[in-house]
Amino acid sequence: MAKDKFEEALKKLEELVKKMESGDLALEDSLKAFEEGIRLIRFCTGKLDEAERRVEILIRDDQGDITSAPFPRNEGDAL
């Protein structure tokens, strides 16, 4: 469910950017869109940070150190 909210927020952010880039918004509407965009960016950044912390927990070794390893690639994956 959290993924859905992230995806929804990202989609809304993309839509706001398109509206703002079009230049059709009045100044007040642009400011409101900008404020909404900042809120959405903070939400998405928080979700990404949370995901990163979860991944770090999953890759800790027995000594509690974080180890890095490349993601396993499937044979059919494109580069």
Residue frames as a rotation matrix with the C-alpha (Angstrom) as fourth column:
MET 1
0.568 0.823 0.000 0.00
0.823 -0.568 0.000 0.00
0.000 0.000 -1.000 0.00
ALA 2
0.358 -0.521 -0.775 2.87
0.177 -0.777 0.605 2.38
-0.917 -0.353 -0.186 0.75
LYS 3
-0.673 -0.604 0.427 4.17
0.496 0.059 0.866 1.75
-0.549 0.795 0.260 -2.78
ASP 4
0.008 0.768 0.640 0.82
0.979 -0.136 0.151 2.84
0.203 0.626 -0.753 -4.19
LYS 5
0.797 0.289 -0.531 1.01
0.457 -0.862 0.217 6.09
-0.395 -0.416 -0.819 -2.25
PHE 6
-0.148 -0.928 -0.342 4.57
0.142 -0.362 0.921 6.68
-0.979 0.088 0.186 -3.46
GLU 7
-0.664 -0.076 0.744 3.59
0.720 0.206 0.663 5.96
-0.204 0.976 -0.082 -7.05
GLU 8
0.404 0.887 0.224 0.54
0.907 -0.420 0.023 8.22
0.114 0.194 -0.974 -6.76
ALA 9
0.619 -0.241 -0.747 2.62
0.234 -0.851 0.469 11.05
-0.749 -0.466 -0.471 -5.30
LEU 10
-0.497 -0.865 0.073 5.22
0.267 -0.073 0.961 10.69
-0.826 0.497 0.267 -8.03
LYS 11
-0.361 0.461 0.811 2.52
0.929 0.100 0.356 10.78
0.083 0.882 -0.464 -10.72
LYS 12
0.723 0.649 -0.236 0.96
0.679 -0.731 0.069 13.91
-0.128 -0.210 -0.969 -9.19
LEU 13
0.218 -0.745 -0.631 4.39
0.134 -0.618 0.775 15.53
-0.967 -0.253 -0.035 -9.06
GLU 14
-0.689 -0.457 0.563 4.99
0.569 0.140 0.810 14.77
-0.449 0.879 0.163 -12.73
GLU 15
0.112 0.832 0.544 1.59
0.968 -0.215 0.131 16.28
0.226 0.512 -0.829 -13.60
LEU 16
0.741 0.125 -0.660 2.37
0.420 -0.854 0.309 19.43
-0.525 -0.506 -0.685 -11.60
VAL 17
-0.283 -0.930 -0.235 5.70
0.219 -0.301 0.928 19.85
-0.934 0.211 0.289 -13.36
LYS 18
-0.554 0.133 0.822 4.02
0.832 0.131 0.540 19.56
-0.036 0.982 -0.183 -16.76
LYS 19
0.558 0.827 0.072 1.43
0.823 -0.562 0.077 22.19
0.104 0.016 -0.994 -15.80
MET 20
0.576 -0.389 -0.719 4.09
0.206 -0.782 0.588 24.55
-0.791 -0.487 -0.370 -14.51
GLU 21
-0.514 -0.836 0.191 6.30
0.362 -0.009 0.932 24.07
-0.778 0.549 0.307 -17.56
SER 22
-0.063 0.574 0.816 3.41
0.998 0.047 0.044 24.84
-0.013 0.817 -0.576 -19.88
GLY 23
-0.932 -0.360 -0.037 3.40
0.361 -0.931 -0.055 28.43
-0.014 -0.065 0.998 -18.66
ASP 24
-0.388 0.873 0.296 -0.40
0.241 -0.214 0.947 28.53
0.889 0.439 -0.128 -18.66
LEU 25
0.158 0.450 -0.879 -0.79
0.954 0.162 0.254 28.93
0.257 -0.878 -0.403 -14.89
ALA 26
0.670 0.098 0.736 -1.35
-0.055 -0.982 0.181 32.28
0.741 -0.162 -0.652 -13.24
LEU 27
-0.304 -0.882 0.360 1.23
-0.450 -0.200 -0.870 33.35
0.840 -0.426 -0.336 -10.67
GLU 28
-0.099 0.338 0.936 -0.93
-0.991 0.049 -0.123 32.39
-0.088 -0.940 0.330 -7.70
ASP 29
0.895 0.446 -0.016 -1.71
-0.443 0.882 -0.162 28.99
-0.058 0.152 0.987 -9.21
SER 30
0.387 -0.846 -0.367 1.98
-0.102 0.356 -0.929 28.46
0.917 0.397 0.052 -9.95
LEU 31
-0.422 -0.528 0.737 2.84
-0.761 -0.236 -0.605 29.21
0.493 -0.816 -0.302 -6.33
LYS 32
0.353 0.634 0.688 0.21
-0.871 0.491 -0.006 26.75
-0.341 -0.597 0.726 -5.12
ALA 33
0.923 -0.055 -0.381 1.51
-0.171 0.829 -0.532 24.11
0.345 0.556 0.756 -7.52
PHE 34
-0.018 -0.999 0.043 5.06
-0.347 -0.034 -0.937 24.78
0.938 -0.032 -0.346 -6.34
GLU 35
-0.270 -0.007 0.963 4.03
-0.962 -0.038 -0.270 24.37
0.038 -0.999 0.003 -2.69
GLU 36
0.751 0.594 0.289 2.23
-0.585 0.801 -0.127 21.12
-0.307 -0.074 0.949 -3.52
GLY 37
0.684 -0.569 -0.456 5.29
-0.152 0.500 -0.852 19.95
0.713 0.652 0.256 -5.45
ILE 38
-0.328 -0.813 0.481 7.56
-0.681 -0.150 -0.717 20.59
0.655 -0.562 -0.505 -2.48
ARG 39
0.095 0.453 0.886 5.20
-0.926 0.367 -0.088 18.62
-0.366 -0.812 0.454 -0.23
LEU 40
0.948 0.297 -0.116 5.17
-0.317 0.843 -0.435 15.72
-0.032 0.449 0.893 -2.70
ILE 41
0.289 -0.926 -0.243 8.97
-0.310 0.149 -0.939 15.79
0.906 0.346 -0.244 -3.04
ARG 42
-0.383 -0.413 0.827 9.37
-0.897 -0.049 -0.440 15.61
0.221 -0.910 -0.352 0.73
PHE 43
0.504 0.645 0.575 6.92
-0.727 0.676 -0.121 12.71
-0.466 -0.357 0.809 0.91
CYS 44
0.923 -0.154 -0.353 8.68
-0.158 0.685 -0.712 10.79
0.352 0.712 0.607 -1.88
THR 45
-0.026 -0.992 0.127 12.13
-0.518 -0.096 -0.850 11.48
0.855 -0.088 -0.511 -0.43
GLY 46
-0.147 0.050 0.988 10.96
-0.975 0.162 -0.153 10.21
-0.168 -0.985 0.024 2.95
LYS 47
0.826 0.505 0.250 9.63
-0.442 0.856 -0.269 7.01
-0.350 0.112 0.930 1.39
LEU 48
0.676 -0.645 -0.356 12.90
-0.134 0.367 -0.920 6.47
0.725 0.670 0.161 -0.52
ASP 49
-0.254 -0.765 0.592 14.94
-0.788 -0.191 -0.585 7.07
0.561 -0.615 -0.554 2.65
GLU 50
0.231 0.453 0.861 12.76
-0.863 0.504 -0.034 4.57
-0.449 -0.735 0.507 4.49
ALA 51
0.980 0.121 -0.157 13.28
-0.189 0.812 -0.552 1.99
0.060 0.571 0.819 1.75
GLU 52
0.249 -0.964 -0.093 17.05
-0.378 -0.009 -0.926 2.56
0.892 0.265 -0.367 1.87
ARG 53
-0.262 -0.308 0.914 17.10
-0.963 0.019 -0.270 1.95
0.065 -0.951 -0.302 5.64
ARG 54
0.636 0.569 0.521 15.13
-0.592 0.793 -0.143 -1.26
-0.495 -0.218 0.841 5.18
VAL 55
0.847 -0.390 -0.361 17.55
-0.116 0.526 -0.843 -2.48
0.519 0.756 0.400 2.51
GLU 56
-0.096 -0.933 0.346 20.53
-0.675 -0.194 -0.712 -1.68
0.732 -0.302 -0.611 4.76
ILE 57
0.060 0.195 0.979 19.00
-0.921 0.388 -0.021 -3.76
-0.384 -0.901 0.203 7.53
LEU 58
0.909 0.393 0.139 18.55
-0.305 0.853 -0.423 -6.65
-0.285 0.342 0.895 5.14
ILE 59
0.711 -0.673 -0.204 22.17
0.044 0.332 -0.942 -6.61
0.702 0.660 0.266 3.96
ARG 60
0.355 -0.595 0.721 23.89
-0.929 -0.313 0.199 -6.37
0.107 -0.741 -0.663 7.36
ASP 61
-0.071 -0.457 -0.887 26.32
-0.235 0.872 -0.430 -9.17
0.969 0.178 -0.169 8.01
ASP 62
0.420 0.256 -0.871 26.68
0.613 0.627 0.480 -11.15
0.669 -0.736 0.107 11.24
GLN 63
-0.471 -0.680 -0.562 28.95
0.882 -0.338 -0.330 -8.47
0.034 -0.651 0.759 12.74
GLY 64
0.325 0.720 -0.613 26.41
0.672 -0.632 -0.385 -5.73
-0.665 -0.287 -0.689 12.03
ASP 65
-0.550 -0.577 -0.604 28.43
-0.082 -0.682 0.726 -4.21
-0.831 0.450 0.328 9.20
ILE 66
0.642 0.734 -0.221 26.72
-0.254 -0.068 -0.965 -3.24
-0.723 0.676 0.142 5.99
THR 67
-0.455 -0.754 0.475 28.16
0.257 0.400 0.880 -5.05
-0.853 0.522 0.012 3.04
SER 68
0.160 0.493 -0.855 27.64
-0.763 -0.488 -0.424 -4.05
-0.626 0.720 0.298 -0.53
ALA 69
-0.576 -0.246 0.779 26.99
0.275 0.840 0.468 -6.49
-0.770 0.484 -0.416 -3.29
PRO 70
-0.848 0.298 -0.438 25.67
-0.530 -0.456 0.715 -6.05
0.013 0.839 0.545 -6.80
PHE 71
0.142 0.956 0.258 22.10
-0.772 0.270 -0.575 -6.99
-0.620 -0.118 0.776 -7.47
PRO 72
-0.508 -0.267 0.819 21.90
0.207 0.885 0.417 -10.43
-0.836 0.381 -0.394 -9.01
ARG 73
-0.363 0.341 -0.867 21.05
-0.851 -0.500 0.159 -10.17
-0.379 0.796 0.472 -12.68
ASN 74
0.403 0.544 0.736 18.74
-0.021 0.809 -0.587 -12.50
-0.915 0.221 0.338 -14.50
GLU 75
-0.461 -0.650 0.604 20.06
0.548 0.328 0.770 -13.84
-0.699 0.685 0.205 -17.78
GLY 76
-0.032 0.554 0.832 17.30
0.990 -0.097 0.102 -12.10
0.137 0.827 -0.546 -19.75
ASP 77
0.541 0.247 -0.804 17.80
0.515 -0.853 0.084 -8.66
-0.665 -0.459 -0.589 -18.17
ALA 78
0.623 -0.323 0.712 18.84
0.558 -0.455 -0.694 -5.85
0.548 0.830 -0.104 -20.45
LEU 79
-0.339 -0.846 -0.413 21.80
0.934 -0.249 -0.256 -3.69
0.114 -0.472 0.874 -19.52
